[in-house]
Amino acid sequence: MSTLDDLLNYIFDSKKPALYPEFEGWVRESRRFKAFATSYRAKIRAKLKNVQNESGMKDVRAELQTAALLLREERFTLEYEKYAASKQRGPDFTVTFKTHTAFNVEVRRIRSVELDDGDSEARLAKLMAVLCDKVGQMPPHIVNLLWLIAEREISEADLTRAVTTLRQLAELKAEDFFARRGFESAADFLKRYRQLSGIILRQSGENVVWLNSLARHKAPPEIVTAIQRLETQ
């Protein structure tokens, strides 16, 4: 790309959807995000072309906003959808910390409608469904973080209750519950649950971090601290 304007015109196909001004701000303000956008311009362009509605655009925005935020940390480098190249379902980003420690970040936007219910039990069930879907996406042998962007307030207590309830159901061998959610068994869920190292709940400009005590691969404290610090940058 010869100029920043050429990059923007290519990615957005000379159109200016609602995301355009924000994305333009990210590439103008950050040399690191500009380099990321240049490297993955074809992928980002394809994602934008495939957007079917406003909700889809918000999902793409959530991914790109997360990339822009992660790249504020100079010790992080990002690969976008690394697993897709080998036809695997996997997290959105593979991040390398200080050139040697890799971890994955899967981004999930939680829509208002998914939590738009005054019944706390119904809200809990919906949050548990989100977690079940994403737990199944975490590959083994690496630190995996689930990055949640909530459009409505989710308390740290809500998140803790959801993950604790799922763990308890698995330990109680609630086979039907997990079979209905695509797992072979409660043991299969528990195995995949151990591949989830932690959850980042991003809302109101802050990062709430939940760490999985059962995780096979623990998130290194340096990485957790770096992510927590992003809220103040």
Secondary structure, 3 states (H helix, E strand, C coil): CCCHHHHHHHHHCCCCCCCHHHHHHHHHHCHHHHHHHHHCHHHHHHHHHHCCCHHHHHHHHHHHHHHHHHCCCCCEEEEECHHHHHCCCCCCEEEEECCCEEEEEEEEEECHHHCCCCCHHHHHHHHHHHHHHHHCCCCCCCEEEEEEEECCCCCHHHHHHHHHHHHHHHHCCCHHHHHCCCCCCHHHHHHHHCCCCEEEEEECCEEEEEECCCCCCCCCHHHHHHHHHHHHC
